[in-house]
Each structure stands twice: as structure tokens, then as C-alpha cells.
Amino acid sequence: MGQRISARDLELGEEKVVRVNRTAAVVKGGRRFSFAALVVVGDRKGAVGWGQGKAREVPVSIEKAVRDARKNMTRYPLRGDTIPHAVWGHYRSARVLLKPAAPGTGIKAGASVRAVVEELGIRNVLTKVYGSRNPLNVVKACFNGLDQLLSKKQVFELRGLPVHPDREGPKLEPVGLDEGDKPRRKDTRKMKGGDKGRGGRGRRGRDREEGGESGGGEGEQASES
């Protein structure tokens, strides 16, 4: 779950411009253009925010968007360089799936989601966008998914389990059996191999030899009689 923080205590890096949208209004003297910039700002240590600004010029619109993003900074729980668990983010017709990934996977995401997770400080994550591909809707859906993230400490508190200050999770004692109560493992090597290792012959080979000797003795007695 995200926590709103102030940008004064953060060392924010360079902003990332997700998209600059241009609109035109037809007036008597011609067309009048205006620009809307979508910007993501973060410290790459778990805090990120997004903002939107509109102006008649591109630099001014980006500057307004940065100021708006600094007002909406939020800190999210991370697990190393990835997210703690998988989440779904929704906004209108855009849906974003965020899944944790193993080290070395990298960021598997499009331009809009990549800008958010990189500024947040995530280095390994799997993402997928469903529905609308509008950058503004995708960014809002991504932040909706990040708002659902819970750290291990928050999960234990919700479940009513004790949380020790020296670690995030509860200190659970392993439950095991005593030395005398532990079941002994049967030695199945003799059962599988038989007496193969002793004389180089298995039980089947000895049975065949005994059967051949007994058969040969009966045949000799029949011929003599």
C-alpha cells in the first residue's frame, strides 16, 4: 500500500516524459496549438509520482507536469529490486499486470510502464498491458496496481501475527520430532539389487542354474532306465 510523502526530503533524478500530446483549436487567424505533457518523477529508491501539465509551449507544459508530479509523490514497498507479489491494476479500459521476476530478468514492459517502474527503482519485473494502450490510462492503471502492494510486515499485521523489530516476519520455532521418534529410513538397496554385488549373479540367475541342474539330473535318470 502506497504512502504519500513530501518531495522535499527526496533526491529526485531527471524526469521522464512519457508523452507530449498536441491539440489544435481553429480560430479566425488560423490554428492555435496547445500541448499536454505526461511526466513521471522518482528517486529510484521506492518513491515515484506522476503529473500532467498543459501549456502553449512544450517546455512550459513539461515544467508544469514536473511540479504536479512532485506534489503526488508516493512510496511503495519493494522486495529488493522487484515487487513483493503480483498485482493487477485497472483504470477505465486499461489493465496492467505486474509480476515479480528473478534477478537478471530485467524490465519486460512497454514505454509507459517502463517509465514508472524505472523511476520507482525496480530492476526485474514482468508486465503485460491489456485493453487500452493510451499512455495516460496505462500509467494510471500501473499506479493503481502499485497501490495494492503490501509488504511482509503489513501482511503479518493484517493477520494479527506478532512482528519482531529485528526482522519483518514473525519468529516461528520449527516443529520437529525427537531423535527417538524420527522414523527410520529403510535400506532398499539390498531389496532392489539382491545379492548382485556379492557373487556377480542375481537371484534369477541362480534359480535358472538350479533349475537346469535338476532338469539335467532327471533326464539322465530317464535315459538310464
N, C-alpha and C positions, 0 to 999 in steps of 0.2 A: 504494500500500500504506500503510495507516494506521500511525501511530507513537504509542504510548501516552505521554502526558505528564502532568505534575502540574498540578493546578488552582491551585496557589499562585501560579504566575507569570503567570496569565491574569487579564484583566479581564472577567469574565463578566457578561453582561447579565441581564435578567429571564428567569426560566424560563418555558417554555411547557408548559402542561398539555394533553396530548393527550387523555386520557380519565380519568375517575374512575368506576370500576366499583363498584357496591354489591351486597353479598351479605347474605343474612339467614339466621340459624340459629334454628330454633324451639326454645325452651326452655320450662320449666314456667311461667314468669311471662309469657311472650309471645314476641316475636321480637327477636333480638339482631342489630343491623346492624354490618357492618364495611365498610370502604372500601379500595379498591386504586387508587392513583394512578400514572399513567404520565406521566413528565416528561422533556423534552428541554432541555438547557442547552448554550450555546455562546458563543463570543466574537465570532462573525460575521467571523472572520478565518482560517478554516480549521480550527478546533478545535471539536469537538462531542462530547457524551456523552448517554446516556440512562440512566434509573433508574426503579425501581419501589419503591413503599412501601405498606405495609398498616397500618391502624390503625382504631380505633373511631370516629375523627372525621376529617373531610375535611382540615382544616388540618394535622393531625399526619401524615397519610398523605402529603400533598404535601411536607412538610418532610423526611420520610424519603426520599422519591423524589429530592429535590434533592441530599441528601447522597450517595445512591447514584450519581447521575449525575456528581457531581464526582469520584468515585473512578474513573470509567470514561471520562475524557476522552481523546480520540484526535485527532491532527492528520492531515489528509488533503491530498494535493496538489491544487491548483486551477490553472486557467488563466484568469487574470483574474477575472471574475465568473461563470465557468461551470466545468464539469468538463473534464478533458483529452480524454476519449473516452467512448464509450458502454459501459455495463456492464449486466449482468443480476444481480439479487440474488434469492436463494432462501432461504426459511425455511418448512419444512413445506409447506403447500399454497398459500403466498403467493409470488408472483413480482413483482418490480418492475423495470421498465426505466427506466434513466436515460440521457438523450441530451443532449449539449451543444447549445446554441442560440446564435443570433446576438444581438448587443446589441439591446435593445429588445423582445425576445420576452417577457420576464417569466418568472414561475414558473407553469408549467402542471402543477399537481399537486393532489391531494386534501388533506384536512386533515392526515392523518398524515404523508405525505411532505413536505408544505409546511413543517410544523413543523421537520423535520430539516434541510432544505436552507436554510431561512431562518436558523436558528441557526448553520449552517455558514458562511454568508456568500455563498451562491450567489444570483445575481440573474436569471440567464437559464438555463433548463433545461426540457427536455421529459420528462415522466414518464408511465408507464402502469402500473396495477396489474392483475395477472391472478390469478385464483383467489380465495383467502380475502381478505375485507375486514376481518378482525379487526385492530384498531389495533395490538395488541402484535405480531402476526405481521408486519404491514406494516412497522412500524418496524424490527424485527429483519432483515427482508429488505432494507430500504433500507440498513442498516448493513453487511449482507453484501455488497451491491453496492459501497458506498464502500470497503470493504476491498480491492477488486480494482483500484482506481485506481492508475495508475503515472504518474509524472512523466516528462518527456522525458529528464531526467538518468538516472533509473533504467532506462529502456529502453535507452539507449546503454551503460550499464554491463553490462546483461544480455547485450547483443550483442557485448561486447568491443571497443567503439569508444572512442577517446580522447575525453575530455571536458575542455575547456579551462576554467580558472577564470573567465574573463571572460564566458563565455556557457554556456548549458545544452547546446547541441548541439555536435558536432564541427565544426571549421573546415575545410570542404571547398573546395578550389580548383575553380572552374568549368573544365570541359574544353571547349575550343573549337578552331576551325580558324584557321590563319593567314590573313592578308589575301589571299595569293595562292591559297590552297587553297579559299577560300569559293566555292561555286557561284553563278554569276551568274544573276539572275532574268531570264527572257525577257520582252521587251516585247510583250505580246499585244494592245496597243491597236490597232495597225495591222492585225493579223490579224482582229480582231473587226469593226472599223468599216470596213475597206478604205480607199478614197480618198474617204469620205463628206465629210470635213471640207474637202477642197480645193475641189472644184467643186460640192459640193452634190448630187452624183449618185453612186450606188454602182456597183459593177461590173455588177450585174444590169441597171440602167437603161441603161448604155452598150451592153451586149450586145443589149438589145432594140432600141435605136436603130440599131445597126449591122445587125442582122437585118432591121429594117424597110426600111432604105435599100437593102440588097442585094436584098430581095424586090421592092421597087418598081422597081428597075432591070431586073430580069429580066422583070417584067410589061410594062414599056414596050417592051422589045426584042421580046417575043412579039407585041404588038399591031402594031408597025411591020411585022414580017414578014408 
